[in-house]
């Protein structure tokens, strides 16, 4: 079992609304209990459709600037900032400018 994987080794999935994502860590790398991690790119200045998960999701901004909406709270995000979407709470992201995507590392973990 390899406990690592590079972004270039996985398929980028276009999910629509200017959002694409790839899963870097999952069961194949030893994740258990729903744990997984990856990278997402946000290329549009309009919010993505709201996502809600049965577990918590953490984020770290790798590059770009944008906005996040977690529940009713909306806030500016930029490089090196981390934030959390609690279990069952809707969340959305968007970039500030279509010339520079908002790039996030994300992970899911049981709450």
C-alpha positions in Angstrom: 0.0 0.0 0.0 1.3 3.5 -0.9 0.5 6.0 1.8 1.0 8.9 -0.6 -0.2 10.2 -4.0 0.6 13.2 -6.2 -2.0 15.4 -7.8 -0.6 14.4 -11.3 -1.4 10.8 -10.5 -5.2 11.3 -10.1 -8.0 12.4 -12.4 -9.3 16.0 -12.0 -13.2 15.9 -12.0 -15.1 18.8 -13.3 -18.2 19.1 -11.0 -19.7 22.2 -12.8 -20.1 25.8 -11.9 -16.4 26.5 -12.3 -15.4 23.9 -9.7 -13.0 21.0 -10.3 -11.6 18.6 -7.7 -9.4 15.6 -7.2 -9.1 13.1 -4.4 -5.6 12.6 -3.2 -6.1 10.4 -0.2 -8.8 7.7 0.4 -9.0 4.1 1.3 -6.3 3.2 -1.2 -3.8 5.2 0.9 -5.1 3.8 4.2 -7.8 6.3 5.2 -10.5 4.9 7.4 -13.9 6.0 8.7 -14.7 8.2 5.8 -11.5 10.2 5.9 -10.4 11.6 2.6 -8.5 14.6 1.3 -7.9 16.4 -2.0 -7.6 19.7 -3.9 -10.4 21.8 -5.4 -10.2 24.7 -7.9 -12.8 27.4 -8.0 -12.7 29.4 -11.3 -16.0 31.4 -11.1 -16.9 34.6 -9.3 -20.4 33.2 -8.5 -20.9 30.8 -5.6 -20.9 27.0 -6.3 -24.1 25.2 -5.4 -24.3 24.6 -1.6 -22.8 21.3 -0.4 -23.7 19.5 2.8 -21.9 16.4 4.1 -22.6 13.9 6.9 -19.1 14.6 8.3 -17.0 17.7 8.9 -14.8 19.2 6.1 -11.8 21.3 6.7 -10.1 23.6 4.2 -6.7 25.3 3.7 -6.3 27.9 1.0 -3.3 27.0 -1.1 -3.5 30.0 -3.5 -5.8 32.7 -4.8 -8.4 34.8 -3.0 -12.1 34.4 -2.7 -15.1 34.0 -0.5 -16.6 31.2 1.5 -20.1 30.9 2.9 -20.5 28.4 5.8 -24.0 28.3 7.0 -25.1 31.9 7.2 -21.6 33.2 7.7 -19.8 34.7 4.7 -16.1 35.6 4.9 -13.1 36.5 2.7 -10.4 33.7 2.3 -6.8 33.9 1.1 -3.6 31.9 1.0 -2.6 30.2 4.3 -6.1 30.6 5.8 -7.9 27.5 7.2 -11.7 27.1 7.9 -14.2 24.4 8.7 -17.6 23.4 7.5 -19.2 21.4 10.4 -21.2 18.2 9.8 -24.6 19.0 8.2 -23.8 22.7 7.5 -24.0 24.0 3.9 -20.9 25.6 2.4 -20.0 27.3 -0.8 -16.9 29.0 -2.3 -16.0 31.3 -5.1 -12.9 33.1 -6.5 -12.5 36.9 -6.5 -11.4 36.9 -10.1 -11.7 34.4 -13.0 -8.0 35.2 -13.9 -6.8 33.5 -10.7 -8.6 30.4 -9.3 -9.2 29.9 -5.6 -7.3 26.7 -4.8 -8.1 24.7 -1.6 -6.8 21.6 0.1 -9.7 19.9 1.8 -10.2 16.9 4.1 -13.2 15.0 5.4 -13.2 13.5 8.9 -15.9 12.1 11.2 -17.1 14.6 13.7 
